């Protein structure tokens, strides 16, 4: 594979309970999922969250995945979906690998 890109099979798909959603903001839930999938040896460089239309944010399903990674960076995507399947928010982030 050219360009130094490393394919990544990582996928993180926690389902946050109603209790978590009530005490944790939507942005914090997405950021937590993105950090988890990027790995403990990374630090955030940028984070972007796009919010969907207003709706019930109780019982959100939050998931994140690695889009691609290089020797020094991890590019991750995430989303939070409502019980009816509508998008509550989507996020993307770039993480730097520590020590790379």
Backbone bond lengths (Angstrom), bond angles and torsions (degrees), N, CA, C in turn:
res aa  C-N    CA-C-N  psi(-1)  N-CA   C-N-CA  omega(-1)  CA-C   N-CA-C  phi
1 X - - - 1.447 - - 1.516 107.64 -
2 X 1.335 118.88 128.48 1.455 122.27 -176.04 1.517 112.82 -84.61
3 X 1.328 115.31 171.03 1.454 121.69 174.23 1.514 115.15 75.68
4 X 1.315 118.86 6.40 1.453 120.76 178.15 1.516 114.46 74.11
5 X 1.324 117.68 9.97 1.456 120.11 179.04 1.517 110.72 -78.51
6 X 1.291 115.27 141.36 1.457 121.33 -179.65 1.520 108.03 -115.81
7 X 1.338 118.99 118.72 1.465 119.23 177.88 1.524 109.90 -63.62
8 X 1.310 115.82 143.66 1.456 119.03 -176.41 1.518 111.25 -126.53
9 X 1.323 117.39 123.54 1.460 120.91 178.23 1.525 112.27 -88.94
10 X 1.352 117.67 4.06 1.456 120.04 -174.57 1.514 111.55 -66.59
11 X 1.303 115.26 138.49 1.454 121.56 178.70 1.513 107.43 -150.24
12 X 1.299 116.96 131.38 1.459 121.84 -177.69 1.514 107.14 -124.89
13 X 1.298 117.33 124.60 1.456 119.64 -175.18 1.521 112.29 -139.85
14 X 1.335 117.08 68.25 1.466 117.71 177.52 1.522 110.19 -78.71
15 X 1.281 116.78 150.53 1.454 121.53 172.71 1.523 105.99 -108.97
16 X 1.311 116.23 113.85 1.455 120.58 -179.26 1.511 109.16 -80.59
17 X 1.315 116.72 134.42 1.459 121.46 -178.90 1.519 110.31 -76.33
18 X 1.308 115.23 165.89 1.455 121.23 177.84 1.523 110.86 -54.25
19 X 1.311 118.05 -41.11 1.453 121.35 179.87 1.517 112.28 -60.75
20 X 1.349 117.40 -43.13 1.458 120.79 178.43 1.521 110.99 -64.39
21 X 1.311 117.05 -41.65 1.458 121.12 -177.72 1.523 111.01 -64.61
22 X 1.327 116.85 -30.73 1.454 119.74 -178.51 1.530 111.18 -76.26
23 X 1.320 118.65 -25.34 1.457 121.09 -177.47 1.519 112.30 -106.38
24 X 1.305 118.69 -11.24 1.456 123.08 -178.27 1.519 109.07 -121.52
25 X 1.338 116.63 127.87 1.451 119.65 -179.55 1.527 110.67 -65.36
26 X 1.300 115.23 159.26 1.454 121.65 178.35 1.529 110.35 -57.71
27 X 1.326 117.14 -45.24 1.466 121.11 179.35 1.527 111.18 -60.78
28 X 1.323 117.11 -41.40 1.467 120.67 -179.29 1.526 111.06 -66.91
29 X 1.323 117.63 -36.09 1.466 120.55 178.61 1.523 110.68 -65.52
30 X 1.326 117.25 -43.84 1.464 120.31 179.08 1.524 110.42 -66.54
31 X 1.333 116.85 -44.52 1.466 119.85 179.01 1.527 111.06 -59.81
32 X 1.324 117.66 -42.16 1.467 120.98 179.46 1.522 111.31 -61.15
33 X 1.325 117.15 -42.67 1.468 120.93 179.11 1.523 110.80 -65.85
34 X 1.340 117.72 -41.06 1.461 121.25 178.44 1.525 111.02 -64.73
35 X 1.322 117.32 -42.73 1.474 120.90 178.55 1.538 110.85 -62.63
36 X 1.320 115.64 -41.18 1.467 120.08 -178.87 1.527 111.18 -62.50
37 X 1.324 116.44 -45.83 1.457 119.41 -177.38 1.534 111.61 -72.17
38 X 1.327 117.95 -29.22 1.469 120.89 179.19 1.523 111.52 -71.92
39 X 1.323 117.03 -27.74 1.459 120.54 176.89 1.517 113.07 103.06
40 X 1.312 115.07 156.83 1.461 121.38 -175.41 1.528 113.09 -72.56
41 X 1.321 117.56 -15.79 1.468 120.78 -179.19 1.524 111.80 -95.46
42 X 1.346 116.93 26.24 1.460 121.49 178.47 1.524 109.85 -127.15
43 X 1.321 114.91 160.78 1.459 122.25 174.90 1.529 107.65 -132.17
44 X 1.333 118.19 141.53 1.466 120.16 -177.28 1.525 112.52 -68.33
45 X 1.335 115.15 139.09 1.464 122.17 173.02 1.518 110.07 -106.03
46 X 1.323 115.85 -40.09 1.461 120.04 178.13 1.521 109.71 -151.39
47 X 1.318 114.51 153.48 1.463 121.50 179.64 1.515 107.70 -146.45
48 X 1.328 116.64 130.18 1.456 122.69 178.36 1.518 108.15 -128.62
49 X 1.328 116.62 130.07 1.460 121.18 177.31 1.519 108.59 -124.39
50 X 1.325 116.45 126.70 1.461 123.50 174.50 1.514 107.75 -108.58
51 X 1.322 115.96 126.89 1.462 120.94 -177.80 1.516 110.95 -94.68
52 X 1.334 115.52 142.16 1.451 121.93 175.71 1.521 110.24 -84.57
53 X 1.319 116.27 -172.51 1.465 119.88 178.83 1.528 111.25 -64.95
54 X 1.334 115.33 157.21 1.461 120.11 177.47 1.519 110.26 -57.53
55 X 1.304 114.99 147.74 1.459 120.82 179.30 1.514 109.95 -179.22
56 X 1.307 115.11 -177.35 1.462 122.06 179.77 1.523 109.31 -72.32
57 X 1.333 116.91 117.74 1.463 121.55 179.73 1.517 112.54 -99.76
58 X 1.311 117.20 20.07 1.459 121.69 177.72 1.527 109.21 -86.23
59 X 1.329 116.74 133.61 1.463 121.55 177.19 1.510 113.89 69.09
60 X 1.333 117.98 41.56 1.459 121.72 -179.67 1.523 111.80 -68.91
61 X 1.312 115.49 146.59 1.460 121.99 171.15 1.526 106.37 -101.77
62 X 1.330 116.97 114.13 1.464 122.21 -177.32 1.517 108.46 -111.11
63 X 1.330 116.41 131.05 1.460 120.26 178.04 1.516 109.14 -141.05
64 X 1.319 116.14 156.82 1.459 122.07 179.03 1.519 109.21 -146.21
65 X 1.318 115.96 157.53 1.459 121.39 -179.43 1.521 109.18 -152.57
66 X 1.327 115.83 158.34 1.455 121.77 175.98 1.519 107.95 -88.27
67 X 1.326 116.02 122.26 1.467 121.34 176.40 1.522 110.71 -75.53
68 X 1.327 114.91 -45.97 1.468 121.10 177.53 1.511 108.33 -164.99
69 X 1.318 115.14 164.67 1.461 119.73 177.13 1.515 109.70 -148.24
70 X 1.313 114.54 153.86 1.459 121.88 175.01 1.526 106.87 -122.04
71 X 1.303 116.69 -173.19 1.451 119.77 179.30 1.530 111.89 -61.67
72 X 1.336 117.63 -31.82 1.461 120.29 -174.31 1.530 114.80 -116.62
73 X 1.326 118.43 -10.27 1.468 121.01 -175.82 1.525 112.45 -132.22
74 X 1.323 115.41 151.14 1.463 122.43 173.38 1.527 106.73 -126.63
75 X 1.329 116.80 127.18 1.456 123.34 178.26 1.526 107.75 -106.99
76 X 1.323 116.08 117.02 1.460 120.43 -174.33 1.528 110.99 -122.05
77 X 1.328 115.45 151.99 1.465 123.70 176.80 1.520 108.00 -126.90
78 X 1.322 116.20 153.20 1.454 120.19 177.81 1.510 111.16 -153.87
79 X 1.319 115.66 165.36 1.463 120.27 177.69 1.517 110.09 -154.36
80 X 1.314 113.85 156.19 1.461 121.88 173.78 1.520 106.82 -123.79
81 X 1.322 115.52 124.56 1.465 120.08 -179.39 1.520 110.22 -117.41
82 X 1.310 114.23 145.65 1.460 121.12 177.98 1.526 109.35 -79.83
83 X 1.321 115.46 170.00 1.473 120.24 -179.34 1.521 112.33 -58.27
84 X 1.334 117.31 -32.00 1.464 120.46 -179.83 1.527 112.04 -82.65
85 X 1.335 117.61 1.55 1.460 122.37 177.11 1.519 114.73 92.96
86 X 1.333 118.08 -7.32 1.463 120.03 -179.52 1.524 110.02 -72.89
87 X 1.317 115.14 152.25 1.454 121.65 -177.51 1.527 110.60 -80.14
88 X 1.323 117.03 121.93 1.472 121.71 175.73 1.528 109.12 -86.48
89 X 1.331 117.03 -40.36 1.466 121.95 179.17 1.521 109.45 -166.65
90 X 1.327 114.56 154.56 1.458 121.58 175.10 1.520 107.61 -129.77
91 X 1.323 116.56 145.53 1.457 120.15 -179.14 1.514 111.80 -135.43
92 X 1.318 114.93 153.83 1.457 120.69 172.68 1.517 107.34 -138.79
93 X 1.317 115.58 149.37 1.460 119.81 -177.61 1.530 110.40 -149.62
94 X 1.304 114.51 155.38 1.457 122.76 172.58 1.525 106.00 -119.96
95 X 1.321 115.54 130.90 1.470 121.97 179.32 1.524 108.95 -120.04
96 X 1.331 116.40 140.90 1.466 122.48 173.23 1.514 109.08 -92.39
97 X 1.299 116.72 137.30 1.469 120.04 174.81 1.530 108.41 -77.07
98 X 1.316 117.01 133.31 1.457 122.43 179.43 1.520 108.29 -71.73
99 X 1.323 115.82 130.95 1.452 120.41 177.66 1.510 114.48 80.41
100 X 1.324 117.98 5.97 1.476 119.59 -178.72 1.517 110.83 -91.53
